[in-house]
Amino acid sequence: MPFVQVKDLRKTYQIRRGLFGRAQALDAVAGVSFELEQGSTFGLVGESGSGKSTIAKLLMMAESPSAGTVTINGRNLASMNEREKHDFRKQVQPVLQDPYSALNPRMRIGRIIDEPLRIHKALPDEAALNLRVSELLDLVGLPRDAGSRFPHELSGGQRQRVSIARTLGVNPSFMILDEPVSALDVSIQAQILNLLKDLQDKLKLTYLLISHDLAVVAYMSQRVGVLYLGQFMEIADTEDIVSHARHPYTQALLASVNARSGIEGTMEVSGEIPSPMNPPSGCPFHPRCPMAQERCASEKPMLRKLESRHWIACHFAEEISALTLTTGEKYYV
Amino acid sequence: MSLLLEARHLTTMLRGRAGTVTAVDNVSLSVKKGRSLALVGESGSGKSMTCLSMLGLLPPSGRLVEGQVLFKGRDLANMPVEELQTIRGREIGMILQDAMTSLNPLLTIGDQVSEVFRYHRGITDAQDLKRLSIEVLEKVKIPAARERLDSYPFQFSGGMRQRVSIAINIALSPELLICDEPTTALDVTVQLQILRLLRDLQHSQGMAIVFVTHDLHLAAQFCDDVAIMYAGRIVESGPIAEVFKKPVHPYTVGLLKAVPSLSDYKNRLQAIPGQQPALTRLPVGCRFAERCQSVTSRCTQEYPDWFEWQGLGDSPHRVACWLTQERLQASLPSNEASL
């Protein structure tokens, strides 16, 4: 059985406009299913408003789903008792986008890192706590004396290391990485991505990585799911997404990354992601899709199996030629 | 090709809680007519401050203490504000990262676009203003421009707001457009649309562009020349194709290797260790020295001089690095310098 199993997960928010306005349903997550093997990384890609952060919240029980089930390590989140929930919160840890707002500016780094340990009463005494904090600082590549400093004394990259150290203290098995590097500078991003990779190998962690950057997702993940308006457009192994993407939306995402690497002549889509308050009929992507036909506007394509590990939600996937990356070299030498 | 803008030895000081720092340190750059220059750097490298210094738009805590900004022969840095105001908005436009902050949320799009014509051209006739506004909104490909004149910024999506901001800035056909991270706040598929629009406008209007970005690869696709900034100084500049194919400064080389790419995602990224020094604690020598793998004793003692040679493009390739100078000097003029 896979480590994480998500089945037909839905989250509907009731949005009320104004004091007396009628509540309107917003499907932030409109039925997603995926599986995640232990020790691997599943990458969720999508633009803003695609529902990727809502999925993260549902998986760490910060929100409760409107429908569907989430099973992590054999336990169904909906049917856990308090004791199990307490344990669950140790097992599943988030790393968030903005390391500036994630850390309390009035607390010393050491205190920030040992707080989860104190809450979970993981260690018997102060000496054990101090030892563990030093271990964690080493683990994320921070100097030992960082423990006595305040967040404002650290750079963005160091702060993100602190957020990672904090989550590792309680020995989690599953980490939810929500845009972990998008607030960081280019030269620092690679440091953090490599650190996360090393920690995964060393501690046998399972990751759910959320990012808008397909190149970051490809670097980190074994499997990738492409989200659009709360639904998966395509799920496949990373190689298949990068070299044999079939969904026009995935191809458009690839094109926007490739255009940066000097590969031209690829697809460009028009328009922007529509409001989830008022989603299009049929396929959610059809108003922007360059290959849309009549059927796309009337009939919603279901996620279906194209090949053994390649799933797609497009009526015409077989007719769309795979976008293959011809240039195997980087733009520069 | 003639120069449109030439900044010489710009030095800008910023007053802050931690004392006064030199945010822009002896920066010189030039933009040719109708061409585009990418100003690339990480946050705090001084790229935005360089642009603000050139336009006299520094915050109250900032001051341009030295340097000239020659725009078509006139020095913007030593010019009365009144005169500068006739140039900004008319001959030089500026686009910021988030159009939500550059547009007034309380005024309609029509009001904000027509303001340019009222202020700089003195047009007052409502019908004329409307016609001109629609024309310029159509130029940036806003669909149903006529109907959208009475909309407010919040009714527009991020990409559409950025188009409005571009419309306002190109309304009077400026010769230079300064874009400060114009696509950073946008979704990836929309980024591409805005960049294509900017490039089309550049070609159709013969406009020069200064493109400020942290994204090297993006810069490579949309610009002719590049200047790479680090901790307040330019470390390497030249024709973009050449700088990318044969990067010379260890920072440029490292930066190019540190960015994940779809064509090379299976190999481990080579991160640059350490971080950019704080402007309050700048080293004496080369500012990249403590992160540089090829550092020599000279690097930590003396800031490197400019070393310049004519590469393949039509503008010179310049670098500020002791080590590469020695290596390049030995290999020139065959120009097969590589690291």
Chai-1 contact restraints between the chains, C-beta under 6 A:
chainA,res_idxA,chainB,res_idxB,connection_type,confidence,min_distance_angstrom,max_distance_angstrom,comment,restraint_id
A,E47,B,D187,contact,1.0,0.0,6.0,A-B,restraint_1
A,S48,B,D187,contact,1.0,0.0,6.0,A-B,restraint_2
A,S155,B,Q275,contact,1.0,0.0,6.0,A-B,restraint_3
A,G157,B,Q275,contact,1.0,0.0,6.0,A-B,restraint_4
A,D185,B,E42,contact,1.0,0.0,6.0,A-B,restraint_5
A,D185,B,S43,contact,1.0,0.0,6.0,A-B,restraint_6
A,V186,B,H214,contact,1.0,0.0,6.0,A-B,restraint_7
A,S187,B,L255,contact,1.0,0.0,6.0,A-B,restraint_8
A,S187,B,A258,contact,1.0,0.0,6.0,A-B,restraint_9
A,S187,B,I272,contact,1.0,0.0,6.0,A-B,restraint_10
A,A190,B,A258,contact,1.0,0.0,6.0,A-B,restraint_11
A,A190,B,L269,contact,1.0,0.0,6.0,A-B,restraint_12
A,A190,B,A271,contact,1.0,0.0,6.0,A-B,restraint_13
A,Q191,B,A271,contact,1.0,0.0,6.0,A-B,restraint_14
A,N194,B,L269,contact,1.0,0.0,6.0,A-B,restraint_15
A,N194,B,A271,contact,1.0,0.0,6.0,A-B,restraint_16
A,A215,B,P260,contact,1.0,0.0,6.0,A-B,restraint_17
A,A215,B,S261,contact,1.0,0.0,6.0,A-B,restraint_18
A,A215,B,L262,contact,1.0,0.0,6.0,A-B,restraint_19
A,V216,B,P260,contact,1.0,0.0,6.0,A-B,restraint_20
A,A218,B,L262,contact,1.0,0.0,6.0,A-B,restraint_21
A,A218,B,Y265,contact,1.0,0.0,6.0,A-B,restraint_22
A,Y219,B,P260,contact,1.0,0.0,6.0,A-B,restraint_23
A,Y219,B,Y265,contact,1.0,0.0,6.0,A-B,restraint_24
A,V242,B,L262,contact,1.0,0.0,6.0,A-B,restraint_25
A,A252,B,T189,contact,1.0,0.0,6.0,A-B,restraint_26
A,S256,B,V188,contact,1.0,0.0,6.0,A-B,restraint_27
A,S256,B,T189,contact,1.0,0.0,6.0,A-B,restraint_28
A,S256,B,L192,contact,1.0,0.0,6.0,A-B,restraint_29
A,V257,B,L262,contact,1.0,0.0,6.0,A-B,restraint_30
A,A259,B,L192,contact,1.0,0.0,6.0,A-B,restraint_31
A,A259,B,Q221,contact,1.0,0.0,6.0,A-B,restraint_32
A,R260,B,H217,contact,1.0,0.0,6.0,A-B,restraint_33
A,R260,B,L218,contact,1.0,0.0,6.0,A-B,restraint_34
A,S261,B,H217,contact,1.0,0.0,6.0,A-B,restraint_35
A,S261,B,S261,contact,1.0,0.0,6.0,A-B,restraint_36
A,E268,B,L192,contact,1.0,0.0,6.0,A-B,restraint_37
A,V269,B,T189,contact,1.0,0.0,6.0,A-B,restraint_38
A,E272,B,S157,contact,1.0,0.0,6.0,A-B,restraint_39
A,E272,B,G159,contact,1.0,0.0,6.0,A-B,restraint_40
A,E272,B,V190,contact,1.0,0.0,6.0,A-B,restraint_41
A,T327,B,S263,contact,1.0,0.0,6.0,A-B,restraint_42
A,G328,B,S263,contact,1.0,0.0,6.0,A-B,restraint_43
A,K330,B,D264,contact,1.0,0.0,6.0,A-B,restraint_44
A,Y331,B,F244,contact,1.0,0.0,6.0,A-B,restraint_45
A,Y332,B,F244,contact,1.0,0.0,6.0,A-B,restraint_46
A,Y332,B,K245,contact,1.0,0.0,6.0,A-B,restraint_47
A,Y332,B,L256,contact,1.0,0.0,6.0,A-B,restraint_48
A,V333,B,K245,contact,1.0,0.0,6.0,A-B,restraint_49
